[in-house]
Amino acid sequence: MEGESRDVTSFNRKCSAVTGSARKIRDNMADWHNLMLKWDKLNEDGFSVASNVVNLRLSQSSQLSSSSAPPGGAAELQDQCCKLQHIFDKMVGVVTRMENLMTSQRGLRDLEEFQFGPEGRQCPLFHTWDTKEFVGACHFLWESFVQEVKLKQIILQEVAHTISADLCAVYLSCWLHQPFNPAHNRHMLEALLLETGHRPL
């Protein structure tokens, strides 16, 4: 059995060595990893700026009836809102690049169906996954981030206009904890990296 297992693994490696699809998929998974790391950094930066927006807005609200409102408060709030918009725009860019990766995966799947028929290739390019499974995983991840961007857009539009401390806390919590981007997404990314050899088995 062990000899057979080694032969299959060796055969799989030979398959990936003679085709450009394996290389493209492997590169795509590395790009997914890098984009998700970039997203995480942007999410942290966005949370910090959104917190500043909330603090400034609530501070202004509490001082509306007072003549001792700090000078330049509106300008500072505007500056923080612009920073949050800039971060959000970068997040949209990340999701656009994710969509491009998903489109690339679909192209590889379509190419295999053209070359080998509707069932695709018989020999997995890596360990066990076929090209359709990579497409499914990438589509699932992309949809999660699309929903997360939509939520962040709502937060971006509303957070500077909200004077309810409770609602502000909800916005900040949603931004930080990302309900549409759960821990399962990280596990799926790890599975993709394991399958393509970026992580040791």
Summary of the structure (lengths in Angstrom):
residues: 201
radius of gyration: 23.0
end to end distance: 19.1
largest distance: 83.6
contacts: 567
relative contact order: 0.15
helix: 80%
strand: 0%
